[in-house]
């Protein structure tokens, strides 16, 4: 029998205030029935707003940086976005079924304490993303204000840093209700201002220059697809259920999946396409984006449009960073921090602030370390994603929610098999990727030679094969070895246990 002494701290007290300006007290716990609300279509707003950032325009330059043609780039964008965001849609179903955050539900796979490993990876990934988004907002604001005539960039960066980090931290602290309301407004304001930018920037598109871009080989195309996947859907999979967990149990699972996928794919699909055409028309602009991804986009704007561009830049980047810091706080709690959710957010905010200082004032290059960060962490997250999606597809019943917090419940304490799958998939995946722009990652790519892929200097060196291999290894491995365990979990009456 289970004991109430096994219950893990939930990071929650009873939520009494419905106001968006009240601090959310729900943490890693399951959501009470009286707090469940909304419809699947409500998920469109947070996911659309989180991805409408003008930073997505810069991704067009990043995609073409793989040495592919415009047609190949457009296909890579479509495949990368739809496939990776579909994973988010599937994982969002688990939120509705379990009434808990993504990394709490992951305990059903890895065990209550075994889940601390993927939770720590999730925390590190979301912390990295929120830091990068905040830094981009600061750098872009500094560049734009300089164009407006303020030449003291150090002061501008310092002021922008305090404002941007403060806004993101406040949104993460107040939590779900504020985020859901805020994202609706950001969607409309950012959509209008982004459309205005595109109207004025479109005159710089040169279709003849774009059509002349040479085609890349298969490894380059696959690398572009996987880079898009790691930059978008794979950056959200570890938090995809955090916003669907408030939905009523009667909500349509198909609706949850479709609205999540549609919302997270629509805006970046439009913006990446536009960015690809824009950067493909000008090599100098593409090179400038690599140094200052958003600030470079202002160089083709009339002066009067710079101030609205500041607004849309900060709003779009903050929308994504707020979702990151909210979910990273939940991941930190699931990684073992015993504290209220707001304490986790405060820790994240402090680390984010330190990271922004480093990127803004000391880092000499942005694109290289950013790609290395995405691809390296993308491997273990892809492995976790494959395992978690396989577990969702294997389950025929909803989760025993209370037992997600019991060391000796049906989900167990530490499950060795899925942990071993993540570790093995990561070891294989890191052996199939390279990051030449980050010297501290020179040890990667150790399987490229032995697998007949040409070694670290061969055609597949930059194909990021390790990401998809880790995903498939985790998915197929858990389908093979996890099926019987899931069936055993679901056959137990409440109060009985399984072996880890």
Protein Blocks (a to p, Z undefined) as FASTA:
>chain_A
ZZfklpccehiacdfbfbfkbccfbfkbccdfklggcjfklmmmmmmmmmmpfklmmmmm
mmmmnopafklmmmmmmmmmmmmmmmmmmmmmmmmmnopafklmmmmmnojklmmmmmmm
mmmmmmmmmmmmmmmmmmmmmmmmmmnopablmlmmmmmmmmmmmmmmmmmmnommlmmm
mmmmmmmmmmmmmmmmmmmmmmmpcfklmmmpccddfklmmmmmmmmmmmmmmmmmmmmm
mmmmmpcfklcfklmmmmmmmmmmmmmmmmmmmmmmmmmmomklmmmmmmmmmlmmmmmc
cfklmmmmmmmmmmmmmmmmmmmmmmmmmmmmmnopacdfklmmmmmmmmmmmmmmmmmm
mpmbfklmmmmmmmmmmmmmmmmmmmmmmmmmmpmbdcdfklmmgfklmnojbdfklmmm
mmmmmmmmmmmcccfklmklmmgoklmmmnonopjmbmklmnommmmmmmmmmmmmmmmm
mmmmmmmmmmpcghiacdZZ
